Amino acid sequence: MPSTPSSDDLDDQAIEWQTLLHSGDASAGQRVAYQRWQHLSPAHQTAAREAEALWADIGLTATAEQHRT
């Protein structure tokens, strides 16, 4: 029987997904994989939602903003 990922593991995975998705390097396939990942369970959805909110709260640093222009 496969083990269920802990909340901390899911949080880490969700943050890794956000890092990839916001890197500018995520492929269409990776974006689809993220959608699938977050629909694996309610716990995955919660971790995804919390990571997305954290990412939005952090915003871009001044250095990141400079690289965008």
Order of alpha helices (4+ residues) and beta strands (2+ residues): alpha-alpha-alpha-alpha
